[in-house]
């Protein structure tokens, strides 16, 4: 119930205005988001790469209903890729893109516009020597996103997909995408979904994650294991060994600011580890989803919220 409440607050502009002025919550924001500008993202990327880690960058924003805003987001990615290339970081840093941030939700023209905009980002990423991964959003967009993925892979077969283990459909989606050349990030899922389409119990989500992971590790594609759960990290390592996978034929992914010592430990052990780095002004929805996932942060958040009354 608490998690659902936080996810609903993720769409509240009024609460965002309060949160942005709170000193403690500002510290929480900084812990999860390195900054609002491209320079902040590039700085964080350099620091992570210097620590032996890889990076995927997300310019925050979603549910865009304005064509100019979609264009602004595309240009932000193009600028990011240019700056990463100039800094010599692009070989170890890719980008993650939400299709709703680049026009998918616009009436009538949305799907076509989002694919055209995604192609522009994919083209720039290829020129920079890196790749794009299409982020997952709520379940109502899954078919559209996978359809866009199919279109983009005709010209950019290196484009990655994201699947969410809490959706009932995801094991079948894993089977469809576990082919040679296919890059698939498997995460648990962070949206407030109804029980008709998603597992509600945490243990059921974990079991689904393992089933999906078995499919991906046994397939011909490139699994990207997005989890901070120590049990799932161990299971992923065991499945990789069972399927004869060497380090570099899969990777672990974790969020910026979460389990940083574990990120370094895995990298030092020879595993490929990629850190998901979000940045930009639209950090509020992202922050609330992270709070929903990590209740230990909620005490500090509530204390600060009460102090604003």
For each residue, the residues with C-beta under 8 A, 3 or more apart:
1: 4 5
2: 5 6 292 295 298
3: 6 7 192 292 293
4: 1 7 8 192
5: 1 2 8 9
6: 2 3 9 10 288 289 291 292 298
7: 3 4 10 191 192 288 289 292
8: 4 5 11 12 192
9: 5 6 12 15 288
10: 6 7 284 285 288 289 292
11: 8 285
12: 8 9 15 16
13: 16 17
14: 17 18
15: 9 12 18 19
16: 12 13 19 20 284
17: 13 14 20 21
18: 14 15 21 22 305 308
19: 15 16 22 25 29 284 287 301 305
20: 16 17 25 26 29 284
21: 17 18 308
22: 18 19 25 26 304 305 307 308
23: 26 27 304
24: 27 28 300 301 303 304
25: 19 20 22 28 29 287 300 301 304 305
26: 20 22 23 29 30
27: 23 24 30 31
28: 24 25 31 32 287 291 297 300 301
29: 19 20 25 26 32 33 283 287
30: 26 27 33 34
31: 27 28 257
32: 28 29 255 256 257 258 278 283 286 287 290
33: 29 30 36 60 256 278 279 280 283 286 287
34: 30 40 41 43 44 256 277 279
35: 39 40 41 43 44 279
36: 33 40 279 280 281 283
37: 40 41 279
38: 41 42 76 79 80 83 279
39: 35 42 43 83
40: 34 35 36 37 43 44 279
41: 34 35 37 38 44 45 57 59 80 277 279
42: 38 39 45 46 80 83 84 87 89
43: 34 35 39 40 46 47
44: 34 35 40 41 47 48 55 256 277 279
45: 41 42 48 49 55 57 84 87 89 93 277
46: 42 43 49 50 87 89
47: 43 44 50 51
48: 44 45 51 53 54 55 275 277
49: 45 46 52 53 54 55 89 92 93
50: 46 47
51: 47 48 264 267
52: 49 264 267 268 273
53: 48 49 263 264 267 273 274 275
54: 48 49 92 93 94 251 272 273 274 275
55: 44 45 48 49 89 92 93 94 274 275 277
56: 93 94 95 96 133 253 274 275 276 277
57: 41 45 80 84 93 94 95 96 277 278 279
58: 95 96 97 98 135 276 277 278 279
59: 41 73 76 77 80 95 101 279 280
60: 33 278 279 280 281 282 283 285 286
61: 64 69 73 98 101 280 282
62: 98 100 101 137 282 285
63: 100 101 105
64: 61 69 70 73 100 101 102 103 105 106
65: 69 105 106
66: 69 70 106
67: 70 71 103 106 109 113
68: 71 72
69: 61 64 65 66 72 73
70: 64 66 67 73 74 101 102 103 106 113 114 117
71: 67 68 74 75 117
72: 68 69 75 76
73: 59 61 64 69 70 76 77 101 102 117
74: 70 71 77 78 102 117 120 121
75: 71 72 78 79
76: 38 59 72 73 79 80 280
77: 59 73 74 80 81 95 97 121 124
78: 74 75 81 82 120 121 124
79: 38 75 76 82 83
80: 38 41 42 57 59 76 77 83 84 95
81: 77 78 84 85 90 95 121 124 125 127 128 130
82: 78 79 85 86 124 128
83: 38 39 42 79 80 86 87
84: 42 45 57 80 81 87 89 90 93 128 130
85: 81 82 88 89 90 127 128 129
86: 82 83
87: 42 45 46 83 84
88: 85 91
89: 42 45 46 49 55 84 85 92 93
90: 81 84 85 93 128 129 130
91: 88 129 130
92: 49 54 55 89
93: 45 49 54 55 56 57 84 89 90 130
94: 54 55 56 57 125 130 131 132 133 160 274
95: 56 57 58 59 77 80 81 121 125 130 131 132 133
96: 56 57 58 132 133 134 135 162 276
97: 58 77 101 102 118 121 132 133 134 135
98: 58 61 62 101 102 134 135 137
99: 102 103 104 114 118 134 135 137 141 144 145 148
100: 62 63 64 103 104 105 114 137 141
101: 59 61 62 63 64 70 73 97 98
102: 64 70 73 74 97 98 99 113 114 117 118 121
103: 64 67 70 99 100 106 109 110 113 114 117
104: 99 100 110 111 113 114 141 144 145 148
105: 63 64 65 100 110
106: 64 65 66 67 70 103 109 110 113
107: 110
108:
109: 67 103 106 112 113
110: 103 104 105 106 107 113 114
111: 104 114 115 144 147 148
112: 109 115 116
113: 67 70 102 103 104 106 109 110 116 117
114: 70 99 100 102 103 104 110 111 117 118 148
115: 111 112 118 119 148 151 152
116: 112 113 119 120
117: 70 71 73 74 102 103 113 114 120 121
118: 97 99 102 114 115 121 122 132 134 148 152
119: 115 116 122 123 152 155 156
120: 74 78 116 117 123 124
121: 74 77 78 81 95 97 102 117 118 124 125 132
122: 118 119 125 126 132 152 155 156 159
123: 119 120 126 127 156
124: 77 78 81 82 120 121 127 128
125: 81 94 95 121 122 128 130 131 132
126: 122 123 129 130 131 156 158
127: 81 85 123 124
128: 81 82 84 85 90 124 125
129: 85 90 91 126
130: 81 84 90 91 93 94 95 125 126
131: 94 95 125 126 158 159 160 183
132: 94 95 96 97 118 121 122 125 152 156 159 160
133: 56 94 95 96 97 159 160 161 162 183 185 224
134: 96 97 98 99 118 145 148 149 152 159 160 161 162
135: 58 96 97 98 99 162
136: 141 142 145 162 163 164 187 189
137: 62 98 99 100 141 145 191
138: 141 191 192 193
139: 142 167 191 193 197 198
140:
141: 99 100 104 136 137 138 144 145
142: 136 139 145 146 167 169 173
143: 146 147
144: 99 104 111 141 147 148
145: 99 104 134 136 137 141 142 148 149
146: 142 143 149 150 161 173
147: 111 143 144 150 151
148: 99 104 111 114 115 118 134 144 145 151 152
149: 134 145 146 152 153 159 161
150: 146 147 153 154
151: 115 147 148 154
152: 115 118 119 122 132 134 148 149 155 156 159
153: 149 150 156 157 159
154: 150 151 157
155: 119 122 152
156: 119 122 123 126 132 152 153 159
157: 153 154 181
158: 126 131 181 183
159: 122 131 132 133 134 149 152 153 156 183
160: 94 131 132 133 134 183 184 185 224
161: 133 134 146 149 177 182 183 184 185
162: 96 133 134 135 136 184 185 186 187 226
163: 136 167 170 173 174 177 184 185 186 187 212
164: 136 167 170 187 188 189 190 191
165: 170 186 187 188 189 205 208 209 212
166: 170 188 189 193 198 199 205 208
167: 139 142 163 164 170 189 193 197 198 199
168: 197 198 199
169: 142 172 173 197
170: 163 164 165 166 167 173 174 208 212
171: 174 175 208 211 212 215
172: 169 175 176
173: 142 146 163 169 170 176 177
174: 163 170 171 177 178 184 186 212 215 216 219
175: 171 172 178 215 219
176: 172 173
177: 161 163 173 174 182 184 221
178: 174 175 182 184 215 216 218 219 220 221
179: 182 219 220 221
180: 220 221
181: 157 158 220 221 222
182: 161 177 178 179 219 220 221 222
183: 131 133 158 159 160 161 221 222 224
184: 160 161 162 163 174 177 178 216 221 222 223 224
185: 133 160 161 162 163 224 226 253
186: 162 163 165 174 209 212 213 216 223 224 225 226 227
187: 136 162 163 164 165 190 226 227 253
188: 164 165 166 205 206 209 227
189: 136 164 165 166 167 193 198 205
190: 164 187 289 292 293
191: 7 137 138 139 164 289
192: 3 4 7 8 138
193: 138 139 166 167 189 197 198
194: 197 198
195: 198 200
196:
197: 139 167 168 169 193 194
198: 139 166 167 168 189 193 194 195
199: 166 167 168 204 205 208
200: 195 204
201: 204 205
202: 205 206
203: 206 207
204: 199 200 201 207 208
205: 165 166 188 189 199 201 202 208 209
206: 188 202 203 209 210 229 231 232
207: 203 204 210 211
208: 165 166 170 171 199 204 205 211 212
209: 165 186 188 205 206 212 213 227 232
210: 206 207 213 214 232 235
211: 171 207 208 214 215
212: 163 165 170 171 174 186 208 209 215 216
213: 186 209 210 216 217 223 225 232 235 236 239
214: 210 211 217 218 239
215: 171 174 175 178 211 212 218 219
216: 174 178 184 186 212 213 219 221 223
217: 213 214 223 236 239 240 242 243 245 250
218: 178 214 215 239 243
219: 174 175 178 179 182 215 216 223
220: 178 179 180 181 182
221: 177 178 179 180 181 182 183 184 216
222: 181 182 183 184 249 250 251
223: 184 186 213 216 217 219 236 250 251
224: 133 160 183 184 185 186 250 251 252 253 274
225: 186 213 232 233 236 250 251 252 253
226: 162 185 186 187 252 253 254 276
227: 186 187 188 209 232 233 236 252 253 254
228: 254 255 258 259 262
229: 206 232 233
230: 233 234 262
231: 206 234 235
232: 206 209 210 213 225 227 229 235 236
233: 225 227 229 230 236 237 252 262 266
234: 230 231 237 238
235: 210 213 231 232 238 239
236: 213 217 223 225 227 232 233 239 240 250 252
237: 233 234 240 241 271
238: 234 235 241 242
239: 213 214 217 218 235 236 242 243
240: 217 236 237 243 245 249 250
241: 237 238 244 245
242: 217 238 239
243: 217 218 239 240
244: 241
245: 217 240 241 249 250
246: 249
247: 250 270 271 272
248: 251 272
249: 222 240 245 246
250: 217 222 223 224 225 236 240 245 247 272
251: 54 222 223 224 225 248 271 272 273 274
252: 224 225 226 227 233 236 263 266 271 272 273 274
253: 56 185 187 224 225 226 227 273 274 275 276
254: 226 227 228 258 259 262 263 273 274 275 276
255: 32 228 258 275 276 290
256: 32 33 34 44 275 276 277 278
257: 31 32 260
258: 32 228 254 255 290 294
259: 228 254 262 263
260: 257 263 264
261: 264 265
262: 228 230 233 254 259 265 266
263: 53 252 254 259 260 266 267 273 275
264: 51 52 53 260 261 267 268
265: 261 262 268 269
266: 233 252 262 263 269 271 273
267: 51 52 53 263 264 270 271 272 273
268: 52 264 265
269: 265 266
270: 247 267
271: 237 247 251 252 266 267
272: 54 247 248 250 251 252 267
273: 52 53 54 251 252 253 254 263 266 267
274: 53 54 55 56 94 224 251 252 253 254
275: 48 53 54 55 56 253 254 255 256 263
276: 56 58 96 226 253 254 255 256
277: 34 41 44 45 48 55 56 57 58 256
278: 32 33 57 58 60 256 283 286
279: 33 34 35 36 37 38 40 41 44 57 58 59 60 283
280: 33 36 59 60 61 76 283
281: 36 60
282: 60 61 62 285 286
283: 29 32 33 36 60 278 279 280 286 287
284: 10 16 19 20 287 288
285: 10 11 60 62 282 288 289
286: 32 33 60 278 282 283 289 290
287: 19 25 28 29 32 33 283 284 290 291
288: 6 7 9 10 284 285 291 292
289: 6 7 10 190 191 285 286 292 293
290: 32 255 258 286 287 293 294 297
291: 6 28 287 288 294 295 297 298 301
292: 2 3 6 7 10 190 288 289
293: 3 190 289 290
294: 258 290 291 297 298
295: 2 291 298
296: 299
297: 28 290 291 294 300 301
298: 2 6 291 294 295 301 302
299: 296 302 303
300: 24 25 28 297 303 304
301: 19 24 25 28 291 297 298 304 305
302: 298 299 305 306
303: 24 299 300 306 307
304: 22 23 24 25 300 301 307 308
305: 18 19 22 25 301 302 308 309
306: 302 303 309
307: 22 303 304
308: 18 21 22 304 305
309: 305 306
